[in-house]
Amino acid sequence: ITVEPPPVAGFTIPTPGCQTDTLPVTFLGPVGPMATINWDFSGADIISNVGNDYEISWPAPGSYDVTLIVAENGCSDTSTITVVLDEPLLAPVVDCTPTETDITFTWTEVDNALLYDVILNSPGTGEQTGPTTYVVTDVLPGTTIDINLQTISDNNCPDVFQDISCQTLACPNFLAEIVDPGAICVGTDTFNLAFNIDGAPQLDSVVWMGDGIIDTLTGQWWPD
């Protein structure tokens, strides 16, 4: 009577993982030369195969059973490993709203994101004012601002990195011209200077400066 050792259906495959991963399947054995080896990869795509070792991937996230059946000398052994693949993160859609001196970046929330981190790579003062909002202030008009947005994963898939650029608005092109008040006698009452604008921008503020100005906001002038 000859007693043969039973075959061993031993293998490894990493789990859990990400749906975009290519997973190595490593056969451990041991088996004899007459053994038959059968794999069931649950519909996986076989990327490569060397001997009884494979590299496989699946087209969608989910749970998949990988089963190995080894038979030899009338004996058999079966082993199954369940592989769990998470859904990869999508890149958020980023928008920016500029003024002459600041920029507000906003982005969409995406599934499986734990949080969002921003690195400012340009001059200015940056602050993340909400989970999906980042504001850069103290910027000159017409300046390009570069940030890096990192979407940090909440599962086994990798983080997503994005480089985003946005430019502050340029100063409006206009001409301001003081209205000539004509001949003024010394010692007369004060009056307010006036000006005309060519280009008609929307003014945030007007400040008057110069000899005789006694109110910088209204342009009140006294011909002393």
C-alpha positions in Angstrom: 0.0 0.0 0.0 1.3 3.4 -1.0 0.1 6.4 0.9 0.6 9.7 -1.0 0.5 13.1 0.8 -2.6 15.1 -0.1 -2.1 18.2 -2.3 -2.4 21.6 -0.8 -4.4 24.4 -2.6 -2.3 27.2 -1.1 -2.1 30.7 -2.7 -2.1 34.3 -1.7 -3.7 37.4 -3.1 -3.8 40.9 -1.4 -7.1 42.1 0.0 -8.8 44.5 0.5 -7.7 46.7 -2.4 -8.8 49.2 -5.0 -10.7 48.4 -8.2 -7.9 50.0 -10.2 -5.3 47.6 -8.7 -3.6 44.8 -10.6 -3.4 42.0 -8.1 -0.7 39.3 -7.9 -1.9 35.7 -7.3 0.9 33.6 -5.9 0.6 29.8 -5.9 2.1 28.2 -2.8 1.6 24.5 -3.3 3.2 22.1 -2.7 2.0 19.6 -5.4 3.5 16.8 -7.3 4.2 16.6 -11.0 0.9 14.8 -11.8 -1.3 17.4 -10.1 -4.0 19.2 -11.9 -4.6 22.8 -10.9 -7.8 24.7 -11.7 -8.5 28.4 -10.9 -11.8 30.3 -10.8 -11.1 34.0 -10.8 -14.8 35.1 -10.9 -14.6 36.8 -14.2 -11.3 38.7 -13.6 -9.2 39.8 -16.5 -5.9 37.9 -16.6 -3.1 40.5 -17.2 -0.2 38.0 -17.1 0.6 34.4 -16.3 3.9 32.7 -15.4 3.5 29.1 -14.4 0.8 29.0 -11.7 1.2 32.6 -10.8 -1.1 35.3 -12.2 -1.7 39.0 -12.3 -5.5 39.8 -12.5 -7.9 42.7 -12.2 -11.6 43.3 -12.2 -13.5 46.0 -14.2 -15.7 47.1 -11.2 -15.5 47.4 -7.5 -17.1 44.7 -5.3 -16.4 41.3 -3.6 -15.0 38.5 -5.7 -14.1 34.9 -4.8 -10.9 33.4 -6.1 -11.0 29.6 -5.8 -8.1 27.1 -6.4 -8.8 23.3 -6.7 -5.8 21.0 -6.7 -6.2 17.3 -7.5 -3.5 14.6 -7.4 -3.5 10.8 -6.8 -7.2 10.7 -6.3 -7.1 13.4 -3.6 -8.1 17.0 -3.9 -7.9 20.3 -1.9 -9.9 23.5 -2.4 -9.1 27.0 -1.1 -11.1 30.2 -1.6 -10.1 33.8 -0.8 -12.7 36.6 -1.0 -11.2 39.8 -2.5 -12.8 43.1 -1.7 -12.2 46.0 -4.1 -13.2 49.6 -3.2 -14.5 52.2 -5.6 -11.8 54.7 -6.7 -12.2 58.4 -6.0 -13.2 60.8 -8.7 -11.5 64.2 -9.1 -13.7 67.0 -7.7 -14.9 69.6 -10.2 -13.2 72.9 -9.2 -14.4 76.4 -9.8 -12.9 79.8 -9.0 -14.4 83.2 -8.5 -11.9 86.1 -8.7 -11.9 89.8 -7.8 -9.1 92.2 -8.2 -7.5 91.2 -4.9 -8.8 87.8 -3.9 -9.9 84.4 -5.3 -12.5 81.9 -3.9 -12.0 78.3 -5.0 -14.9 75.9 -4.6 -15.2 72.2 -5.5 -17.8 69.4 -5.5 -17.9 66.8 -2.9 -17.0 63.3 -4.1 -17.9 59.9 -2.7 -15.4 58.1 -0.5 -13.5 61.3 0.4 -12.4 61.6 4.0 -11.4 65.3 3.7 -9.8 67.8 1.4 -6.4 69.5 1.9 -5.1 72.6 0.0 -1.6 73.8 -0.5 -1.1 77.4 -1.7 1.8 77.6 -4.2 1.6 81.4 -4.9 1.9 84.7 -3.0 -1.1 85.7 -0.9 -2.9 84.5 2.3 -4.9 81.3 2.0 -7.6 79.9 4.3 -9.9 76.9 4.0 -13.2 78.4 5.1 -15.2 75.3 4.7 -15.0 71.6 3.6 -15.1 72.5 -0.1 -14.0 76.2 -0.1 -10.6 77.9 -0.1 -10.1 81.7 -0.2 -6.9 83.5 -1.2 -6.6 87.1 -0.2 -4.0 89.9 -0.3 -3.3 89.4 -4.0 -2.4 92.0 -6.6 -4.7 92.5 -9.7 -3.9 90.3 -12.7 -2.0 87.7 -10.6 -2.1 84.0 -11.3 -2.7 81.9 -8.2 -1.8 78.2 -8.1 -3.1 75.7 -5.5 -2.8 72.0 -5.1 -6.0 70.2 -4.0 -5.6 66.8 -2.4 -8.7 64.7 -2.0 -7.9 62.3 0.8 -9.4 58.8 0.4 -11.6 57.1 3.0 -11.0 53.6 1.6 -8.3 51.5 0.1 -8.0 53.6 -3.1 -5.3 56.3 -3.5 -5.8 60.0 -2.9 -6.4 62.3 -5.8 -4.1 65.3 -6.5 -5.1 68.3 -8.7 -3.1 71.4 -9.7 -5.5 74.4 -10.2 -4.7 77.9 -11.4 -6.9 81.0 -11.4 -6.1 84.7 -12.1 -7.3 87.8 -10.2 -9.1 90.4 -12.2 -7.0 93.1 -13.8 -7.6 96.7 -12.7 -10.2 98.4 -14.9 -8.9 100.6 -17.7 -10.4 104.1 -17.2 -9.4 107.8 -17.1 -10.5 110.1 -14.3 -10.3 113.8 -15.0 -10.9 116.6 -12.4 -13.5 119.2 -13.6 -11.8 122.6 -13.8 -13.5 124.9 -11.3 -12.4 128.0 -13.1 -11.0 131.1 -11.4 -11.3 131.0 -7.6 -10.6 133.9 -5.2 -8.5 133.3 -2.1 -10.7 133.3 1.0 -13.9 132.2 -0.7 -16.1 129.5 0.8 -15.1 125.9 0.5 -16.6 123.8 -2.2 -16.5 120.1 -3.4 -14.3 119.2 -6.3 -15.8 117.0 -9.1 -14.4 114.7 -11.7 -15.5 112.9 -14.8 -14.7 109.2 -15.6 -14.0 107.8 -19.1 -14.8 104.1 -19.0 -17.4 104.3 -16.2 -16.1 101.6 -13.8 -17.9 100.7 -10.7 -16.0 102.6 -8.0 -15.5 101.1 -4.6 -14.1 104.3 -3.1 -12.7 107.7 -4.0 -9.9 109.4 -2.0 -8.8 113.0 -2.7 -5.3 114.2 -2.0 -3.4 117.5 -2.6 -3.0 121.1 -1.4 -6.2 122.6 0.0 -8.1 119.3 0.4 -9.8 119.4 3.8 -12.0 116.3 3.3 -10.3 113.4 1.5 -13.6 111.5 1.0 -15.9 114.3 -0.4 -13.2 116.3 -2.1 -14.0 119.4 -0.1 -11.5 122.1 -1.0 -10.6 125.5 0.4 -8.7 127.9 -1.7 -6.4 129.2 1.1 
